Amino acid sequence: MDYRRYKLTWTEEVRCIGIALFFSLIAAWILYQSPWGLLLATVIYPFYKKNYIKQHMELRKKKLVMQFVDAMQSVTAALIGGLSVENAWKEAERELRELHGENAYMTKELRQINSGVSVNQPVEKLLYEFALRSGCEDILDFAEVFLFAKRSGGNFAVIMQNTSARIREKTGVEQEIATAVAGKKMEQKVMNIVPVCLLAYLNLTSSDFLKPLYGNLFGACVMTFSFGAYLGALMLSKKMMDIRI
């Protein structure tokens, strides 16, 4: 699996299309009061799909990194116990299968690595190939250090302990940041729907107030510009809340 890419299943594809049609229906009523507004689905669909893919890729990478840390801890314990590097990764596969299940990302990767080792492929090469596919900077850094240490000699147990400790520390800081900005993210979500709710309220209670904006070219241009500015504000607010270390 290439973790740098995310392919939607047919159910996810249908879901994205359904949500895009739903929001375009609301936009057609609020912005234009015309069925022609359903054409906004061609804008909303790729916008929502891109964000859906990005969000699920991030969740998948977080799971992969945490499972990778568990694998390194298992390998470290096996090395301290006197096993060779190759056998340590086999032991890690067995423990991750019990801990995360047969279909966990890292269990599958360890199975593939150990299968390659069984046909005399270098474990460091297989690990580096996995790190490239993972798209995770921490995993790639570890694979590069492991590759160098395997060729020149090094204390693998110490390397893995230091790497897993660094990743856990980084994850802890990210969780602290997420907790600190959780309130602001909730405010962001509320502010995102305020313009929509305001327009819907005016249409229901004071339709004459917005009537000049419907059924003419000038009103359509104003609403289209406002919709574009709204999408831009959504993207900007999401980027501001996306804090990385």
Residue pairs with C-beta under 8 A, 6 or more apart in sequence:
1 105
1 108
1 133
2 133
2 135
3 57
3 60
3 61
3 64
3 105
3 133
3 134
3 135
3 136
4 57
4 133
4 134
4 135
6 53
6 56
6 57
6 60
8 16
8 49
8 52
8 53
12 52
16 45
16 48
16 49
16 52
17 45
19 48
20 41
20 44
20 45
20 48
20 49
21 38
21 41
23 40
23 41
23 44
23 48
24 37
24 38
24 39
24 40
24 41
24 44
25 38
26 196
26 200
27 37
27 40
27 44
27 227
28 34
28 35
28 36
28 37
28 38
28 40
29 37
29 203
30 196
30 199
30 200
30 203
31 37
31 40
31 199
31 223
31 224
31 226
31 227
32 214
32 220
32 223
33 203
33 214
33 215
34 214
34 215
40 227
43 231
47 231
51 238
60 105
61 134
61 135
61 136
63 105
64 105
64 106
64 134
64 136
64 139
65 136
65 138
65 139
65 167
65 171
66 171
67 96
67 100
67 104
67 105
67 106
67 107
68 106
68 134
68 136
68 138
68 139
68 167
69 164
69 167
69 168
69 171
70 95
70 96
70 99
70 100
70 106
71 92
71 96
71 106
71 110
72 92
72 142
72 160
72 163
72 164
73 160
73 164
74 88
74 91
74 92
74 95
74 96
75 88
75 89
75 91
75 92
75 156
75 160
76 156
76 157
76 160
76 161
76 164
78 87
78 88
78 91
78 92
79 85
79 88
79 156
79 157
79 160
80 157
83 91
85 123
85 150
85 156
86 117
86 123
88 156
89 110
89 113
89 114
89 117
89 123
90 114
90 117
92 110
93 107
93 110
93 111
93 114
96 104
96 106
96 107
96 110
97 104
97 107
100 106
100 107
101 107
109 130
112 126
112 130
113 123
113 126
113 127
113 130
116 123
116 126
117 123
117 126
122 150
123 150
124 143
124 146
124 147
124 150
124 151
125 147
127 143
127 146
127 147
128 143
128 144
128 146
128 147
130 139
130 143
131 139
131 140
131 142
131 143
131 144
132 140
132 143
134 140
138 163
138 166
138 167
138 170
141 163
142 159
142 160
142 163
145 159
145 163
146 156
146 159
148 154
149 155
149 156
149 159
150 156
170 245
173 245
174 244
174 245
177 243
177 245
181 241
181 243
184 241
185 241
188 237
188 238
188 241
191 237
192 234
192 237
195 230
199 210
202 209
202 210
203 210
212 219
213 219
213 222
213 223
